[in-house]
Amino acid sequence: MITDTLDPIVLNVLYAAMGGVMTLIFMWLGCKIFNHLVCFDISDELGKGNLAVGLMVVGIFIGVGIAMGLVIGLGLN
């Protein structure tokens, strides 16, 4: 098996890198899906300086980041 030949430190770094990429992809996907659900364009509102939309996007990123972090963290056991 491949995990027998790799050093655990290298394997953990690989898991962390893959988890970071997956988290970024899911954050982007979550923002795109949410943009289709609301009746305004998120990028236009952020360009206008709408703080409520900015806080909403931050909440989405934090929520998805915590969820993916827990999944990846628990998967390392």
N, C-alpha and C positions, 0 to 999 in steps of 0.2 A: 504494500500500500504506500502511497506517496507521502502520507503523514509520518511514516516510520523513518523515512530518509531525510526529511527536512528538520532542521533545528526548530524547537518550539518558538524561539524568539522570532525567527524569520517567518514562521507560519502566522504568528500573532500580528506581525507588521503587515503581512499580506492580507489577513482578515480585516485589519483596521483600514487599509487603503481601499479594499473593495467595499467595505461598509461606508466609507466617506463618499465614494463615487455613487453608491446606491442611494445614500441620503440626499445628495445633491439632485439626482435624477428624480426622486420622489418629491422633493420640495418643488422643483420646476413643474412637474406634472400636477401636483396639488394646486399650485397657483394658476396654471392654465385651466384646469377643470373649474376652479372657483370663479375664474374670470368669466366663464361661460354661464355660470349660474346667477350672477348678479346683473342688475340692469344698468351698469355703468362699466366703463373701461378703466381697469386698475392703473395702467400706465399713464393714461391721460390725467386721472385724478392725482396721481403722485406728482406729475409734472406741474400741476396747479398748486401743489403744496398742501393738499388735503391731509391733515394729520390723522384723521380717523381711518382713512384708507391705509395709511402707512402703518398704524398700529395693528390693523386687521392683518396685513401681510406679515408683519413681525410675529403675530400670534400663530398664523399658519405655519411659518417656518419653525418656530419654537416647538409647536405641537408635533409636527412631522419629524423634526430632529430628535425629540425625546422618544417618540415611538420607535423610530428606526434604531436609535442608540440602545434602547432596551432590548430590542430584538437581536441586534448584533452582539451586545454584551452578554446576553443570556446564552447565545449560541456558541460562545467561546468555552463554555464548561465542558 
